[in-house]
Amino acid sequence: MSESLHFAEHRLQEIALLVMACVYAIRIFWLTRYKAGRDRQMPTGPPDTNKKKGILYSLMNIMMPWAMESTRKHFIIYSQFIVFHLGVTFAILMSFLIPYAPDTMKPVWVIYLFQVVIGAAFIVGIFRIIRRFSKKVMRAISTPDDYFSLILITTWFLTAFLSVPNKPENGETIMIIYFWLTAFFLIYVPFSKISHYLYYPFTRYYLGRTMGHRGVFPLRGSRQSK
């Protein structure tokens, strides 16, 4: 292994993770300074619904496509969402496994698994780029950061897919590019719209608490089908 690849796999990733952790710590501290307002109405709805159940339901809502009208009517887009984010998870996981647990990437089935998931995410990324450029509505709500982030992640998927075998002897260039993109991705994310996932537990907590208090969450089957 060359010094360039070793630096990209270890020191560079450590610096990027440190920067990301510091920025996120500041943002989470800032978020926790604001307390949710008190509910101003009496609890309503079925007696078996409460704030705790509402919070749990709201947090798990992302894994219940039948619970939202948008995902029920556009299941293919929801499926793309799942594949895309699985690709992100596997590509990030790989950036830890290759330098710190390389033996886990040696079994053929593991290589195929990572290639299938990341490759599928790359294809979804291409479709998302085309959709964002071709759909008038998507263009109207998109910012330069949306385009840049989507193209960045899709390119990152490609380099991750090509780096999965983890065989520097076959050429280190693509792996060095993958790790440099990973480092840039880690530093850039906290300052971009990609960091929306940071707000997910906070917003879903507040929504679930309020809707549970009002007797709306969890939704009943009859309400979901309307």
ROGU-334343 format. One record per residue (C-alpha): residue number from 1; x, y, z; residue in one letter. Coordinates in steps of 0.25 Angstrom, whole numbers. Example, Ala and Ser with C-alpha at 12.3 -4.5 7.8 and 13.67 -1.06 7.14 Angstrom:
<pts>
[1 [49 -18 31] "A"]
[2 [55 -4 29] "S"]
</pts>
This chain:
<pts>
[1 [0 0 0] "M"]
[2 [5 14 -4] "S"]
[3 [6 25 6] "E"]
[4 [-4 33 -2] "S"]
[5 [-14 22 0] "L"]
[6 [-11 20 14] "H"]
[7 [-13 34 17] "F"]
[8 [-26 35 10] "A"]
[9 [-31 22 17] "E"]
[10 [-27 27 31] "H"]
[11 [-22 41 34] "R"]
[12 [-31 48 24] "L"]
[13 [-43 40 29] "Q"]
[14 [-40 43 43] "E"]
[15 [-39 58 41] "I"]
[16 [-52 58 33] "A"]
[17 [-59 51 44] "L"]
[18 [-54 60 54] "L"]
[19 [-59 72 47] "V"]
[20 [-72 66 44] "M"]
[21 [-74 62 59] "A"]
[22 [-70 76 64] "C"]
[23 [-80 83 54] "V"]
[24 [-91 73 58] "Y"]
[25 [-89 75 73] "A"]
[26 [-90 90 71] "I"]
[27 [-103 88 63] "R"]
[28 [-109 78 73] "I"]
[29 [-106 87 84] "F"]
[30 [-113 99 77] "W"]
[31 [-125 90 74] "L"]
[32 [-126 85 88] "T"]
[33 [-127 100 94] "R"]
[34 [-141 101 88] "Y"]
[35 [-152 94 96] "K"]
[36 [-165 90 90] "A"]
[37 [-177 98 94] "G"]
[38 [-187 92 103] "R"]
[39 [-200 86 97] "D"]
[40 [-211 96 99] "R"]
[41 [-223 86 98] "Q"]
[42 [-228 74 106] "M"]
[43 [-224 60 101] "P"]
[44 [-234 56 90] "T"]
[45 [-237 43 82] "G"]
[46 [-236 28 86] "P"]
[47 [-232 26 101] "P"]
[48 [-221 16 96] "D"]
[49 [-214 27 89] "T"]
[50 [-204 36 96] "N"]
[51 [-191 44 94] "K"]
[52 [-181 32 95] "K"]
[53 [-189 24 85] "K"]
[54 [-190 36 76] "G"]
[55 [-175 39 77] "I"]
[56 [-171 24 74] "L"]
[57 [-181 24 62] "Y"]
[58 [-175 37 57] "S"]
[59 [-161 32 58] "L"]
[60 [-164 19 51] "M"]
[61 [-173 26 40] "N"]
[62 [-161 25 30] "I"]
[63 [-162 10 30] "M"]
[64 [-177 10 28] "M"]
[65 [-180 14 14] "P"]
[66 [-194 10 15] "W"]
[67 [-196 21 26] "A"]
[68 [-194 33 17] "M"]
[69 [-202 36 4] "E"]
[70 [-190 40 -4] "S"]
[71 [-183 27 -2] "T"]
[72 [-195 19 -4] "R"]
[73 [-198 26 -18] "K"]
[74 [-183 27 -22] "H"]
[75 [-177 13 -17] "F"]
[76 [-166 13 -27] "I"]
[77 [-161 26 -23] "I"]
[78 [-161 21 -8] "Y"]
[79 [-154 9 -13] "S"]
[80 [-143 17 -19] "Q"]
[81 [-142 25 -6] "F"]
[82 [-139 12 1] "I"]
[83 [-129 7 -9] "V"]
[84 [-122 21 -10] "F"]
[85 [-120 22 5] "H"]
[86 [-116 7 7] "L"]
[87 [-105 11 -3] "G"]
[88 [-101 22 5] "V"]
[89 [-100 13 18] "T"]
[90 [-92 2 11] "F"]
[91 [-83 12 4] "A"]
[92 [-80 19 18] "I"]
[93 [-79 5 25] "L"]
[94 [-68 1 14] "M"]
[95 [-60 13 17] "S"]
[96 [-58 8 31] "F"]
[97 [-57 -7 28] "L"]
[98 [-46 -6 17] "I"]
[99 [-36 1 26] "P"]
[100 [-40 -5 40] "Y"]
[101 [-46 -18 37] "A"]
[102 [-41 -22 23] "P"]
[103 [-43 -37 25] "D"]
[104 [-58 -35 26] "T"]
[105 [-58 -30 11] "M"]
[106 [-51 -43 6] "K"]
[107 [-63 -53 5] "P"]
[108 [-68 -53 -9] "V"]
[109 [-83 -52 -4] "W"]
[110 [-79 -39 4] "V"]
[111 [-73 -33 -9] "I"]
[112 [-85 -37 -17] "Y"]
[113 [-95 -31 -6] "L"]
[114 [-87 -18 -6] "F"]
[115 [-86 -17 -21] "Q"]
[116 [-101 -20 -23] "V"]
[117 [-106 -10 -12] "V"]
[118 [-96 1 -16] "I"]
[119 [-98 -2 -31] "G"]
[120 [-113 -1 -30] "A"]
[121 [-112 12 -22] "A"]
[122 [-103 18 -33] "F"]
[123 [-114 14 -44] "I"]
[124 [-124 21 -35] "V"]
[125 [-115 33 -34] "G"]
[126 [-115 34 -49] "I"]
[127 [-130 34 -50] "F"]
[128 [-131 44 -39] "R"]
[129 [-122 54 -46] "I"]
[130 [-130 52 -59] "I"]
[131 [-143 54 -52] "R"]
[132 [-138 67 -45] "R"]
[133 [-133 73 -58] "F"]
[134 [-145 68 -67] "S"]
[135 [-157 71 -57] "K"]
[136 [-162 85 -57] "K"]
[137 [-167 84 -43] "V"]
[138 [-153 78 -38] "M"]
[139 [-145 89 -45] "R"]
[140 [-154 100 -38] "A"]
[141 [-151 95 -24] "I"]
[142 [-137 91 -26] "S"]
[143 [-125 99 -22] "T"]
[144 [-110 98 -27] "P"]
[145 [-107 90 -14] "D"]
[146 [-118 80 -18] "D"]
[147 [-111 78 -32] "Y"]
[148 [-97 78 -26] "F"]
[149 [-101 68 -15] "S"]
[150 [-108 58 -24] "L"]
[151 [-97 58 -34] "I"]
[152 [-86 57 -23] "L"]
[153 [-93 45 -16] "I"]
[154 [-96 38 -30] "T"]
[155 [-81 40 -34] "T"]
[156 [-77 35 -20] "W"]
[157 [-86 22 -22] "F"]
[158 [-78 19 -35] "L"]
[159 [-64 20 -28] "T"]
[160 [-69 12 -16] "A"]
[161 [-75 1 -26] "F"]
[162 [-61 0 -33] "L"]
[163 [-54 0 -19] "S"]
[164 [-62 -11 -13] "V"]
[165 [-52 -23 -17] "P"]
[166 [-42 -15 -8] "N"]
[167 [-30 -20 -16] "K"]
[168 [-19 -9 -17] "P"]
[169 [-10 -17 -25] "E"]
[170 [-20 -16 -36] "N"]
[171 [-18 -1 -36] "G"]
[172 [-20 9 -25] "E"]
[173 [-25 21 -32] "T"]
[174 [-40 18 -31] "I"]
[175 [-39 15 -17] "M"]
[176 [-31 28 -14] "I"]
[177 [-42 36 -21] "I"]
[178 [-53 28 -13] "Y"]
[179 [-46 32 0] "F"]
[180 [-44 46 -4] "W"]
[181 [-58 47 -8] "L"]
[182 [-63 41 5] "T"]
[183 [-55 51 13] "A"]
[184 [-60 63 5] "F"]
[185 [-74 57 7] "F"]
[186 [-73 56 22] "L"]
[187 [-68 70 23] "I"]
[188 [-78 76 13] "Y"]
[189 [-90 69 18] "V"]
[190 [-92 77 31] "P"]
[191 [-92 90 23] "F"]
[192 [-102 85 12] "S"]
[193 [-116 81 11] "K"]
[194 [-112 66 12] "I"]
[195 [-112 69 27] "S"]
[196 [-127 68 27] "H"]
[197 [-126 55 34] "Y"]
[198 [-120 62 46] "L"]
[199 [-134 69 48] "Y"]
[200 [-142 56 46] "Y"]
[201 [-142 51 60] "P"]
[202 [-145 65 66] "F"]
[203 [-157 68 56] "T"]
[204 [-163 54 57] "R"]
[205 [-162 55 72] "Y"]
[206 [-169 68 73] "Y"]
[207 [-180 64 63] "L"]
[208 [-182 50 69] "G"]
[209 [-183 56 83] "R"]
[210 [-194 66 78] "T"]
[211 [-202 57 69] "M"]
[212 [-201 46 80] "G"]
[213 [-207 56 90] "H"]
[214 [-218 60 81] "R"]
[215 [-221 45 78] "G"]
[216 [-217 45 63] "V"]
[217 [-204 36 64] "F"]
[218 [-204 25 63] "P"]
[219 [-213 25 51] "L"]
[220 [-224 14 50] "R"]
[221 [-226 6 38] "G"]
[222 [-238 13 33] "S"]
[223 [-231 27 34] "R"]
[224 [-219 22 26] "Q"]
[225 [-228 17 14] "S"]
[226 [-234 30 12] "K"]
</pts>
